């Protein structure tokens, strides 16, 4: 509640997110939806220093101390997202590090013995949306042997080296011995970021410029992908382990200094009363709780509620 009040009621002059407060000639307060010049310049400098966002880009949620996804869209906190489509109207991506609580059974027929066996693949939650007329599942791989065999096609123009394919490609490749089941990633659902007039997000590129996401360098895609492939199916017994595994993949896409030295990203909160440490904006007001921990707890609660269906699980 304190963080909600900071974001929605406190002016940005005092360190909140409700805009800059100005006095009109009549004495009434007017709130302008803008940020301080210093913060704006820092965001611009950070956004222009990274790689551009396009189809095939791999991005991750912001590493700043105060997560932009504490109060809304908690599933995006410390997320790793692959952009699969980006045009003048919309950016479409799939969250890769959210294992679901159920798997996907596929039947594999051995070419030599003609025997069929059922294999369960890990299914991942990619977002709350689906594209009408498209395949309900997104199948991907980043396997060198499969690429040489032309199994599927590359997403984008060599941005991440990740390929997409269809279910028939997967079953055929496994049956022929070209790959193992764990070489593939299956995602259900997509996430979208609109563009154009009337949209405050301006696609994923706008999200990066606002500091909500960061591009993952091409040199780090392979280690992030390998970490993702180590994830397990979500259960009520391994909730903490699954979230930790997801966060590990997220960390590998960064500089190695995540959630550290981020004081320059935010302004101190002024005028909130006795008990607030203005030198340490990383704490929730009048408490010793780190905002970063609060964000991590919110993510774990979201996973327990929406992926496990157990909102009371802690």
C-alpha positions, -999 to 999 in steps of 0.1 A, spaced: 0 0 0 29 24 8 44 17 -26 11 22 -43 7 56 -25 42 66 -36 35 57 -72 1 72 -75 -3 100 -49 32 114 -44 45 140 -70 77 132 -88 92 164 -72 89 145 -39 102 113 -54 69 97 -64 54 87 -97 24 110 -99 40 136 -121 55 171 -114 33 194 -93 29 230 -105 8 259 -91 -16 275 -116 -21 313 -113 -54 306 -95 -35 287 -68 -48 253 -78 -24 224 -82 -18 210 -116 0 176 -121 20 172 -153 27 137 -165 64 141 -170 97 132 -153 125 154 -141 151 164 -167 178 145 -149 159 113 -149 148 117 -185 184 123 -197 196 92 -178 169 71 -195 178 85 -229 215 78 -224 208 43 -212 184 35 -240 206 47 -268 236 28 -255 220 -6 -260 211 -27 -290 179 -18 -309 148 -39 -303 134 -58 -333 121 -92 -342 144 -118 -327 156 -96 -299 159 -110 -264 151 -86 -236 148 -88 -199 129 -68 -173 147 -38 -157 173 -44 -131 167 -12 -112 160 -14 -74 124 -3 -77 109 -28 -102 84 -12 -126 64 -44 -122 58 -43 -84 22 -30 -86 11 -42 -121 20 -71 -144 41 -89 -117 47 -118 -141 71 -94 -160 93 -88 -130 127 -104 -138 113 -118 -170 132 -129 -201 112 -121 -232 118 -130 -269 104 -106 -294 88 -127 -322 70 -99 -341 76 -61 -343 58 -38 -368 44 -3 -369 14 -13 -347 26 -37 -320 54 -56 -304 47 -93 -296 69 -113 -273 69 -146 -254 81 -148 -218 106 -176 -216 113 -181 -179 79 -190 -165 75 -228 -163 39 -239 -161 24 -264 -137 15 -289 -165 35 -304 -193 28 -312 -229 26 -348 -241 38 -357 -276 40 -390 -293 73 -401 -308 74 -430 -333 108 -447 -336 117 -450 -373 135 -483 -368 112 -502 -345 79 -483 -354 71 -483 -317 54 -452 -303 61 -437 -269 48 -407 -251 71 -379 -240 63 -350 -218 78 -316 -226 80 -287 -203 54 -261 -211 59 -224 -204 36 -194 -198 45 -168 -224 18 -142 -218 -19 -136 -215 -27 -132 -252 -29 -153 -284 -27 -142 -320 -59 -151 -340 -52 -175 -368 -17 -185 -355 -5 -217 -339 -15 -219 -302 20 -230 -292 54 -215 -300 80 -242 -306 117 -231 -305 152 -244 -304 188 -230 -304 205 -263 -314 234 -261 -339 227 -296 -354 190 -287 -359 199 -255 -376 223 -273 -400 194 -297 -407 171 -267 -415 146 -277 -388 124 -246 -386 135 -210 -394 154 -182 -376 134 -156 -357 145 -122 -369 177 -115 -387 203 -133 -366 196 -112 -336 194 -140 -311 201 -172 -330 169 -187 -318 148 -207 -343 111 -214 -344 95 -246 -357 62 -266 -355 52 -296 -335 57 -320 -364 93 -308 -368 99 -316 -331 85 -351 -332 104 -359 -365 137 -345 -352 135 -365 -319 124 -397 -338 154 -394 -362 178 -388 -333 187 -353 -344 178 -339 -310 166 -347 -275 133 -335 -261 151 -311 -238 166 -293 -268 132 -277 -275 112 -250 -258 74 -248 -259 56 -217 -249 18 -211 -246 5 -175 -247 21 -143 -258 26 -108 -244 19 -76 -264 30 -40 -263 9 -17 -286 23 12 -306 9 43 -322 -15 71 -312 -33 64 -279 -7 40 -267 16 49 -238 39 20 -243 51 25 -279 60 -11 -283 90 -29 -267 113 -2 -280 94 23 -259 95 0 -229 133 -1 -232 135 37 -235 113 41 -204 137 18 -185 112 -10 -180 132 -35 -200 168 -39 -211 182 -56 -242 202 -87 -237 235 -86 -257 238 -112 -284 270 -125 -267 249 -135 -237 220 -152 -254 235 -187 -254 242 -188 -216 207 -174 -209 192 -201 -232 212 -229 -215 200 -217 -181 164 -217 -193 167 -253 -205 176 -264 -170 142 -253 -156 117 -278 -142 79 -281 -143 63 -260 -116 48 -278 -86 37 -268 -51 69 -284 -38 94 -265 -60 79 -231 -62 109 -213 -46 133 -234 -68 114 -225 -100 114 -188 -92 150 -189 -83 158 -207 -116 139 -181 -136 157 -153 -118 191 -170 -125 184 -169 -163 174 -132 -159 206 -124 -141 227 -141 -168 214 -116 -193 228 -86 -174 260 -70 -163 265 -91 -132 257 -61 -110 219 -64 -109 200 -46 -81 233 -30 -71 243 6 -72 210 17 -84 205 48 -62 211 71 -92 180 56 -109 156 71 -85 151 104 -66 149 105 -28 114 107 -14 109 139 5 82 149 30 70 115 39 73 120 76 94 108 105 111 74 102 120 76 65 156 72 56 160 97 27 195 83 21 182 49 13 154 50 -12 157 12 -16 136 6 15 98 7 17 87 39 36 91 36 74 103 0 73 134 -21 69 119 -40 39 138 -37 6 116 -28 -24 135 -54 -44 124 -81 -19 89 -69 -21 90 -72 -59 104 -107 -56 77 -117 -32 50 -102 -55 63 -123 -84 63 -155 -63 27 -148 -52 17 -142 -88 33 -176 -99 16 -194 -70 -18 -178 -78 -20 -178 -115 3 -207 -126 -3 -231 -96 -38 -220 -86 -27 -218 -50 -29 -182 -39 -23 -190 -2 10 -208 -9 39 -189 5 
